[in-house]
Amino acid sequence: MIIRNCTIAAALAVGLAGCAAQKVWMKPGAGMEEFNQAKYACLQQGQQPYSTAYVNRYGGTASGGMATNPALYSACMEAGGWALVDNAQSGSPEYAAAIKGINEDGRALCRKPEYYAYYSWAPCAVREVSAEQLNDRAHVTAAEKPVYEKVKAEQDDLTARIIATHRQYNEKNGEAFARNIEQAKAMSDIVRQEYLTGKISRGEHNRRRRDIAVSSDTEALRIMRGT
């Protein structure tokens, strides 16, 4: 099942997984950690024993073991809310490479020491926000605001790049993906502004951004299915 071992997460960067497989598993609001857990569990459930034997006039051999049943694996993933959809990146190495590059820059952004004041309470992967982060009642501090603004500027640059990439390389759905991301960004900008002005807590900031990501993922899945 090699072609199925990657996922797409929409929200502000739909398709950021950068996988060049022909098909991808997608679930609204799910990040890579949840996908990996689901994949492992379904691979375990999809295991079936097999045996083979070969005999000729000189003797014979036999072997056996366990193998993944594709139908059982797919049924398990679908039962968990995952959908297998076409991946437009598989037909364009340039598209996949551009997405991969943005992905790598996004991960590097989360690791910058100067942004610890932000990522210490806000999830790098918004879909994987923890219960502690959702319950954080602290509000913005004066010292934090400059860091927050710098992070937002870099995040906005990544978002602009992913929007441009979809429009450039995805003739079929690129425009729809781009509009979906732009709408999600506009809603996230409102949340960010409310946090910076002290209207909402860190936990509310994280919850609302996660909810925006789930909604955007749902729309991206609808686009990919053509419904």
Backbone bond lengths (Angstrom), bond angles and torsions (degrees), N, CA, C in turn:
res aa  C-N    CA-C-N  psi(-1)  N-CA   C-N-CA  omega(-1)  CA-C   N-CA-C  phi
1 M - - - 1.461 - - 1.528 111.16 -
2 I 1.300 117.91 39.96 1.458 121.18 -176.63 1.522 111.65 -60.17
3 I 1.337 117.59 -39.41 1.452 119.12 -175.24 1.508 112.43 -69.81
4 R 1.330 117.82 -7.04 1.453 119.57 -176.90 1.526 112.71 -108.15
5 N 1.296 117.74 4.58 1.452 119.14 -171.53 1.522 113.02 -94.81
6 C 1.324 117.23 50.22 1.453 121.39 172.08 1.512 107.77 -155.49
7 T 1.310 116.53 167.82 1.458 120.64 -175.14 1.509 110.41 -138.65
8 I 1.312 115.90 161.35 1.455 121.16 176.82 1.516 108.53 -119.17
9 A 1.309 116.93 131.70 1.451 121.12 175.78 1.512 108.02 -117.26
10 A 1.292 117.90 126.48 1.457 121.01 -170.98 1.516 111.99 -87.22
11 A 1.294 117.74 -102.59 1.463 125.32 -177.71 1.527 111.44 47.06
12 L 1.340 117.55 -122.54 1.457 119.98 -175.69 1.513 112.84 -81.30
13 A 1.297 118.15 -5.49 1.464 120.18 -177.83 1.511 109.76 -151.18
14 V 1.310 116.81 66.94 1.450 120.29 -176.65 1.515 110.33 -59.69
15 G 1.306 116.29 133.31 1.457 120.46 178.34 1.509 113.87 84.46
16 L 1.309 119.19 14.50 1.449 119.86 -175.03 1.517 114.75 -68.27
17 A 1.316 116.81 -7.68 1.467 117.36 178.91 1.518 111.36 -63.06
18 G 1.326 116.66 -26.89 1.445 119.69 175.22 1.515 113.81 66.94
19 C 1.302 117.95 25.29 1.461 121.80 -178.44 1.519 110.17 -85.33
20 A 1.337 117.65 136.85 1.448 121.28 -178.07 1.521 112.90 -98.16
21 A 1.329 118.16 15.65 1.454 121.17 179.08 1.518 110.52 -70.20
22 Q 1.340 116.96 160.50 1.455 121.65 -178.28 1.519 112.13 -72.81
23 K 1.316 116.65 -29.71 1.459 121.96 179.78 1.518 108.70 -129.72
24 V 1.319 116.08 148.00 1.463 120.57 176.89 1.522 109.65 -135.00
25 W 1.317 115.84 147.40 1.457 121.70 174.55 1.514 108.58 -87.82
26 M 1.319 116.55 134.58 1.454 120.81 -179.37 1.519 109.99 -136.11
27 K 1.340 115.43 140.57 1.463 121.98 176.12 1.514 107.81 -142.14
28 P 1.321 118.47 124.30 1.463 120.63 -178.84 1.526 112.65 -53.66
29 G 1.328 114.72 126.88 1.454 120.69 177.58 1.509 115.97 84.18
30 A 1.314 118.09 -5.00 1.462 120.69 -176.30 1.522 111.50 -89.32
31 G 1.318 116.07 140.33 1.449 122.01 175.25 1.516 110.71 -103.64
32 M 1.323 116.10 -174.93 1.450 120.45 -176.79 1.527 112.13 -65.26
33 E 1.325 116.81 -35.14 1.466 119.17 -179.36 1.529 110.46 -62.37
34 E 1.327 116.75 -45.74 1.466 119.61 179.34 1.522 110.89 -65.51
35 F 1.342 116.32 -38.76 1.457 119.01 178.15 1.526 111.51 -61.79
36 N 1.322 115.77 -45.88 1.463 119.37 -179.16 1.525 111.48 -61.83
37 Q 1.319 116.73 -38.17 1.462 120.10 177.89 1.523 110.99 -66.09
38 A 1.347 115.94 -42.69 1.465 119.69 179.63 1.519 110.94 -66.15
39 K 1.319 116.43 -41.36 1.462 120.66 -179.99 1.527 110.96 -61.51
40 Y 1.332 116.10 -44.96 1.459 119.90 -179.25 1.527 110.74 -63.12
41 A 1.340 115.68 -45.86 1.462 119.56 -179.12 1.525 111.42 -62.56
42 C 1.326 116.74 -41.15 1.462 119.92 -177.61 1.524 111.83 -74.76
43 L 1.310 117.46 -31.08 1.460 119.81 173.77 1.523 110.20 -63.95
44 Q 1.336 115.68 -39.11 1.460 119.87 177.94 1.534 110.84 -65.43
45 Q 1.328 115.74 -43.62 1.465 119.50 -178.83 1.521 112.28 -70.54
46 G 1.323 116.01 -25.62 1.459 119.65 -176.98 1.514 114.81 -88.35
47 Q 1.330 117.97 4.91 1.457 121.18 -178.72 1.533 111.16 -75.51
48 Q 1.313 115.34 134.08 1.463 121.49 176.23 1.531 109.33 -136.23
49 P 1.321 116.84 145.39 1.467 119.66 178.63 1.528 111.21 -73.13
50 Y 1.318 115.78 150.38 1.460 120.51 175.36 1.524 108.52 -140.75
51 S 1.301 114.42 158.39 1.463 119.26 176.05 1.519 108.60 -148.94
52 T 1.315 115.96 146.48 1.455 122.26 178.11 1.521 109.05 -133.96
53 A 1.300 115.68 152.85 1.472 120.60 177.93 1.518 109.11 -144.52
54 Y 1.321 115.05 144.51 1.467 120.90 177.95 1.529 108.01 -136.04
55 V 1.309 115.29 127.98 1.463 120.18 -178.12 1.528 109.46 -133.08
56 N 1.333 116.28 135.08 1.467 121.05 170.77 1.525 107.91 -138.52
57 R 1.296 117.96 -170.52 1.460 120.70 -174.59 1.528 113.29 -70.13
58 Y 1.332 115.84 -13.09 1.455 119.04 179.29 1.533 112.73 -96.02
59 G 1.302 116.00 -7.75 1.463 119.01 -178.63 1.521 110.37 141.72
60 G 1.271 116.07 -155.86 1.466 119.22 -178.70 1.516 112.18 -162.57
61 T 1.338 114.30 168.13 1.463 121.58 177.33 1.520 108.75 -136.40
62 A 1.287 115.37 157.32 1.463 120.95 177.22 1.523 108.72 -144.73
63 S 1.312 116.10 148.48 1.466 120.87 178.68 1.516 108.79 -149.34
64 G 1.302 115.65 162.53 1.448 120.72 179.17 1.512 111.10 -160.14
65 G 1.296 115.87 171.79 1.451 119.67 -178.89 1.513 110.30 170.37
66 M 1.334 115.75 -154.90 1.455 122.11 179.31 1.516 109.39 -121.85
67 A 1.322 116.58 143.88 1.459 121.80 178.32 1.517 108.87 -141.12
68 T 1.331 115.96 154.00 1.457 120.61 179.49 1.523 110.32 -81.43
69 N 1.320 115.93 127.42 1.460 121.71 174.76 1.525 107.78 -84.52
70 P 1.350 118.55 113.86 1.468 120.77 -176.08 1.520 113.44 -57.63
71 A 1.320 117.53 -39.23 1.464 120.73 -178.70 1.532 110.97 -65.35
72 L 1.323 116.82 -42.08 1.461 120.22 178.99 1.526 111.29 -67.71
73 Y 1.324 115.46 -39.92 1.462 119.54 178.25 1.519 110.81 -61.00
74 S 1.333 116.90 -47.56 1.465 121.21 -179.69 1.522 111.24 -63.25
75 A 1.320 116.57 -42.51 1.464 120.27 179.82 1.523 110.78 -61.71
76 C 1.314 116.89 -38.71 1.460 121.60 179.23 1.531 110.36 -65.58
77 M 1.328 117.44 -45.21 1.460 120.86 179.82 1.524 110.90 -63.39
78 E 1.329 116.20 -44.16 1.460 120.02 -179.45 1.522 111.65 -64.94
79 A 1.317 116.81 -35.22 1.457 120.60 177.53 1.524 110.99 -65.20
80 G 1.315 116.67 -26.19 1.458 121.54 178.77 1.509 113.64 -87.71
81 G 1.343 117.05 5.64 1.458 120.67 177.03 1.514 115.20 94.52
82 W 1.354 116.98 7.83 1.467 120.54 179.84 1.521 110.33 -90.90
83 A 1.327 115.77 147.57 1.461 121.52 177.99 1.523 109.04 -126.50
84 L 1.321 116.53 137.53 1.465 121.90 179.42 1.522 108.54 -93.77
85 V 1.322 116.47 119.05 1.460 120.64 -175.14 1.526 110.47 -130.26
86 D 1.328 115.74 161.50 1.456 121.33 178.47 1.523 110.33 -65.56
87 N 1.309 116.48 145.68 1.456 122.80 178.34 1.523 109.27 -114.31
88 A 1.326 115.83 109.92 1.459 120.62 -177.37 1.522 112.46 -63.25
89 Q 1.330 117.71 -24.00 1.455 120.40 -177.95 1.523 112.89 -67.55
90 S 1.347 116.31 -22.27 1.458 119.56 -176.19 1.517 112.61 -62.83
91 G 1.332 117.02 -25.41 1.461 120.26 -178.59 1.513 113.92 -94.20
92 S 1.319 117.99 1.49 1.461 121.10 -177.38 1.527 110.54 -140.59
93 P 1.328 117.49 102.71 1.472 120.14 177.24 1.525 111.96 -58.56
94 E 1.330 117.03 -33.62 1.463 120.58 -179.91 1.529 110.63 -66.69
95 Y 1.312 115.14 -41.55 1.462 121.20 178.22 1.530 110.14 -61.31
96 A 1.331 115.96 -50.53 1.459 120.50 -179.16 1.528 111.58 -62.32
97 A 1.333 116.88 -39.96 1.462 120.36 -179.15 1.525 111.44 -66.60
98 A 1.325 116.01 -39.52 1.462 119.83 179.42 1.521 110.94 -65.03
99 I 1.332 116.45 -43.49 1.458 120.85 178.18 1.527 110.56 -62.88
100 K 1.321 115.88 -43.26 1.467 120.27 179.98 1.521 111.00 -60.39
101 G 1.328 116.61 -42.31 1.457 120.68 -179.52 1.522 111.97 -63.11
102 I 1.323 116.41 -41.93 1.464 120.38 178.26 1.523 110.08 -65.71
103 N 1.328 115.35 -39.97 1.464 120.71 176.65 1.523 111.37 -56.22
104 E 1.318 115.59 -48.42 1.461 120.81 -177.85 1.526 110.77 -64.54
105 D 1.316 117.05 -39.24 1.465 120.15 178.38 1.526 110.94 -66.20
106 G 1.330 116.27 -35.08 1.451 120.09 177.74 1.523 111.74 -65.24
107 R 1.327 116.76 -42.66 1.468 120.11 177.92 1.523 111.16 -66.03
108 A 1.330 116.09 -37.27 1.467 119.86 179.08 1.527 110.78 -65.76
109 L 1.321 116.57 -36.18 1.456 121.03 178.44 1.526 110.96 -59.50
110 C 1.317 116.10 -42.70 1.466 120.45 -178.77 1.525 112.66 -65.26
111 R 1.315 116.51 -22.17 1.473 120.03 -176.36 1.532 113.59 -94.14
112 K 1.304 118.09 -1.52 1.462 120.09 -177.72 1.530 110.70 -68.30
113 P 1.324 117.61 123.01 1.481 120.78 -177.89 1.525 112.82 -57.58
114 E 1.329 116.95 -33.67 1.464 119.25 -176.47 1.529 112.90 -70.00
115 Y 1.342 115.72 -11.30 1.458 119.33 179.63 1.527 112.86 -106.40
116 Y 1.324 116.55 14.29 1.458 119.59 -179.32 1.522 111.53 -61.10
117 A 1.334 117.34 -34.05 1.462 121.02 -179.04 1.527 111.42 -59.84
118 Y 1.310 116.98 -23.66 1.466 120.84 177.48 1.525 111.06 -94.19
119 Y 1.318 117.39 -52.35 1.464 120.71 -174.35 1.530 112.99 -74.92
120 S 1.312 117.64 -5.66 1.460 119.42 174.92 1.526 111.55 -71.74
121 W 1.338 117.36 -21.06 1.466 120.48 178.98 1.527 113.24 -124.92
122 A 1.315 117.93 -19.23 1.461 121.89 179.00 1.524 108.70 -104.79
123 P 1.345 118.71 133.83 1.467 119.66 -177.88 1.517 112.27 -68.76
124 C 1.310 115.96 140.32 1.466 119.32 173.95 1.522 109.66 -64.53
125 A 1.333 116.50 -43.97 1.468 122.29 174.57 1.523 107.11 -101.74
126 V 1.324 116.49 104.47 1.460 120.79 -170.36 1.525 112.63 -59.36
127 R 1.332 117.15 -27.18 1.468 120.07 179.63 1.523 112.45 -73.00
128 E 1.304 117.33 -16.03 1.456 121.77 -175.64 1.529 111.59 -108.52
129 V 1.307 116.04 32.00 1.462 121.39 178.75 1.522 109.89 -63.55
130 S 1.312 116.04 138.93 1.455 121.24 -177.61 1.528 110.98 -87.92
131 A 1.336 116.08 165.86 1.460 121.04 177.27 1.525 110.19 -62.32
132 E 1.321 116.61 -38.68 1.468 120.35 178.89 1.524 110.91 -61.93
133 Q 1.329 116.73 -41.76 1.462 120.42 179.59 1.526 111.74 -68.28
134 L 1.302 117.34 -32.21 1.466 121.12 178.58 1.528 111.31 -72.55
135 N 1.322 117.26 -26.71 1.464 121.58 -176.90 1.528 113.22 -98.80
136 D 1.319 116.68 7.06 1.469 121.03 -179.05 1.536 109.49 -70.09
137 R 1.326 117.04 116.85 1.467 121.29 -176.84 1.525 113.15 -96.64
138 A 1.307 117.10 2.73 1.463 120.48 179.81 1.527 110.58 -68.29
139 H 1.325 114.98 153.80 1.460 121.18 177.99 1.525 110.17 -114.75
140 V 1.296 116.38 169.86 1.458 122.18 -176.84 1.516 110.48 -61.54
141 T 1.328 115.59 145.20 1.458 122.05 175.29 1.518 109.71 -111.84
142 A 1.308 116.34 159.59 1.464 120.43 -179.48 1.525 111.26 -61.17
143 A 1.344 116.19 -38.18 1.460 120.40 -178.66 1.524 111.91 -68.61
144 E 1.318 115.98 -27.67 1.464 120.16 -176.41 1.524 113.08 -79.84
145 K 1.318 117.25 -28.55 1.467 120.87 -172.31 1.531 113.95 -55.17
146 P 1.342 119.81 -46.39 1.465 118.96 179.66 1.526 112.90 -60.65
147 V 1.333 116.66 -38.12 1.470 120.64 178.21 1.522 109.85 -65.31
148 Y 1.318 115.80 -44.77 1.460 120.76 -179.82 1.526 110.43 -58.27
149 E 1.318 116.70 -44.46 1.465 121.03 -179.08 1.524 111.43 -63.39
150 K 1.328 117.01 -38.91 1.471 120.32 179.09 1.521 111.20 -67.30
151 V 1.343 116.35 -42.53 1.463 119.74 177.23 1.522 110.13 -61.16
152 K 1.316 116.72 -45.43 1.461 120.91 -179.32 1.528 111.17 -59.52
153 A 1.341 116.93 -40.89 1.465 120.39 179.45 1.528 111.05 -61.07
154 E 1.325 116.58 -41.95 1.466 119.45 179.65 1.526 110.98 -71.68
155 Q 1.325 117.17 -38.34 1.461 120.28 176.81 1.530 110.52 -63.41
156 D 1.322 116.32 -39.97 1.462 120.43 178.61 1.528 111.29 -63.27
157 D 1.330 115.94 -36.74 1.465 119.92 178.02 1.528 110.60 -64.80
158 L 1.329 116.89 -42.86 1.462 120.86 177.84 1.530 110.47 -62.88
159 T 1.327 116.24 -40.94 1.464 120.45 179.78 1.519 110.53 -63.74
160 A 1.333 116.76 -42.95 1.467 120.44 178.66 1.526 110.86 -62.00
161 R 1.322 116.41 -38.24 1.464 120.34 179.90 1.533 111.59 -67.08
162 I 1.338 116.16 -41.69 1.461 118.10 -179.17 1.518 110.96 -68.82
163 I 1.323 117.26 -36.06 1.460 120.99 177.48 1.525 109.66 -62.85
164 A 1.319 115.93 -47.43 1.468 120.12 -180.00 1.526 111.63 -63.66
165 T 1.330 116.90 -36.86 1.464 121.08 179.70 1.519 111.40 -64.65
166 H 1.318 117.44 -44.92 1.464 120.09 178.65 1.527 110.91 -62.41
167 R 1.302 116.94 -41.86 1.467 120.15 -179.26 1.534 111.64 -67.96
168 Q 1.313 115.75 -33.11 1.463 119.09 -177.51 1.523 113.06 -76.37
169 Y 1.338 116.75 -40.44 1.458 119.66 -169.47 1.532 115.40 -108.22
170 N 1.311 118.23 -17.28 1.462 120.06 -176.06 1.526 109.51 -109.00
171 E 1.316 115.28 91.22 1.462 120.28 -176.76 1.527 111.92 -65.75
172 K 1.313 116.76 -34.42 1.461 120.65 -174.85 1.527 112.67 -76.98
173 N 1.316 116.84 -51.31 1.462 120.23 -172.78 1.525 114.15 -121.26
174 G 1.320 117.61 1.36 1.455 120.32 -174.27 1.516 114.46 -57.43
175 E 1.315 116.93 -42.80 1.458 119.98 -179.11 1.520 110.99 -66.68
176 A 1.320 116.78 -40.20 1.466 120.32 178.70 1.524 110.50 -66.17
177 F 1.348 117.19 -42.10 1.460 120.66 176.49 1.531 110.43 -59.87
178 A 1.345 115.69 -45.20 1.462 120.53 -177.44 1.527 110.85 -61.26
179 R 1.320 117.21 -45.19 1.466 120.28 179.88 1.533 111.10 -63.98
180 N 1.312 115.80 -38.82 1.463 120.32 178.03 1.531 110.67 -61.03
181 I 1.318 116.69 -44.83 1.465 121.16 179.36 1.524 110.55 -65.43
182 E 1.324 116.92 -42.32 1.460 120.62 179.58 1.527 111.60 -61.50
183 Q 1.316 116.70 -40.45 1.467 120.21 178.55 1.523 110.99 -65.68
184 A 1.331 115.98 -41.77 1.461 119.69 178.57 1.525 110.72 -64.71
185 K 1.322 116.52 -39.80 1.463 120.30 179.47 1.528 110.43 -64.00
186 A 1.326 117.17 -41.87 1.461 120.15 -179.93 1.527 111.13 -60.32
187 M 1.325 116.52 -40.78 1.468 120.15 178.33 1.526 110.93 -69.49
188 S 1.325 117.11 -38.67 1.462 120.50 178.65 1.523 110.99 -66.57
189 D 1.321 117.29 -34.86 1.465 120.55 178.50 1.526 111.04 -62.70
190 I 1.325 116.49 -35.74 1.468 120.12 177.21 1.529 109.97 -64.61
191 V 1.334 115.63 -44.10 1.460 120.17 178.23 1.522 110.47 -61.16
192 R 1.300 116.65 -44.15 1.458 120.41 -178.92 1.526 111.04 -62.03
193 Q 1.321 116.26 -43.01 1.454 119.97 -179.64 1.529 111.19 -64.71
194 E 1.308 116.90 -39.24 1.460 120.21 178.64 1.532 111.10 -66.19
195 Y 1.320 116.03 -34.45 1.461 118.54 176.73 1.522 110.50 -69.03
196 L 1.324 117.26 -45.25 1.458 121.19 -178.08 1.523 112.61 -63.49
197 T 1.325 117.14 -28.41 1.468 120.42 179.28 1.530 112.07 -91.73
198 G 1.330 116.55 5.21 1.455 120.77 175.41 1.513 115.45 80.48
199 K 1.341 117.82 11.78 1.458 120.47 -177.70 1.530 112.92 -76.92
200 I 1.320 116.66 -26.91 1.460 119.80 -178.57 1.523 109.82 -132.14
201 S 1.311 115.80 159.98 1.459 121.88 179.96 1.526 111.15 -85.10
202 R 1.322 115.45 173.73 1.461 120.09 175.92 1.531 110.69 -61.93
203 G 1.317 116.68 -41.83 1.456 120.17 -179.95 1.515 112.43 -62.02
204 E 1.327 116.68 -43.26 1.465 120.55 178.19 1.523 110.37 -65.26
205 H 1.305 116.28 -40.00 1.466 121.89 175.44 1.527 110.02 -56.09
206 N 1.322 117.02 -48.58 1.466 121.16 -178.21 1.525 111.78 -67.04
207 R 1.325 116.84 -41.37 1.472 120.62 -178.91 1.518 111.34 -63.84
208 R 1.323 116.14 -46.11 1.462 119.10 -176.97 1.525 112.04 -68.98
209 R 1.307 116.97 -35.73 1.468 118.89 176.84 1.527 110.63 -68.30
210 R 1.324 116.99 -37.95 1.462 119.40 175.71 1.526 110.95 -63.10
211 D 1.331 117.26 -43.57 1.459 120.65 -179.84 1.523 111.65 -63.23
212 I 1.323 116.28 -36.83 1.473 120.10 176.46 1.525 110.00 -64.04
213 A 1.335 116.47 -40.19 1.464 120.67 179.11 1.522 111.10 -63.50
214 V 1.336 117.17 -42.62 1.462 120.66 179.57 1.518 110.50 -62.80
215 S 1.327 116.70 -44.27 1.460 120.87 179.47 1.527 111.13 -63.06
216 S 1.319 116.37 -41.74 1.460 120.84 179.48 1.526 111.29 -67.12
217 D 1.330 116.19 -38.24 1.462 120.41 176.90 1.530 111.02 -61.93
218 T 1.332 115.53 -41.46 1.458 120.36 179.44 1.523 110.95 -61.56
219 E 1.326 116.26 -41.63 1.457 120.23 178.25 1.529 111.02 -67.58
220 A 1.343 117.14 -39.14 1.457 120.01 178.83 1.535 110.86 -63.29
221 L 1.313 116.21 -39.00 1.462 120.15 177.99 1.528 110.46 -64.99
222 R 1.313 116.67 -39.86 1.469 120.29 177.47 1.537 110.26 -61.93
223 I 1.324 116.34 -41.94 1.467 121.10 179.01 1.523 110.16 -62.28
224 M 1.309 116.92 -45.33 1.465 121.33 -176.76 1.519 111.95 -67.38
225 R 1.332 116.11 -31.45 1.459 119.53 177.47 1.521 112.15 -80.19
226 G 1.336 116.80 -16.96 1.447 120.17 -178.98 1.508 113.35 75.25
227 T 1.341 116.94 27.27 1.464 120.79 -178.73 1.519 111.58 -101.16
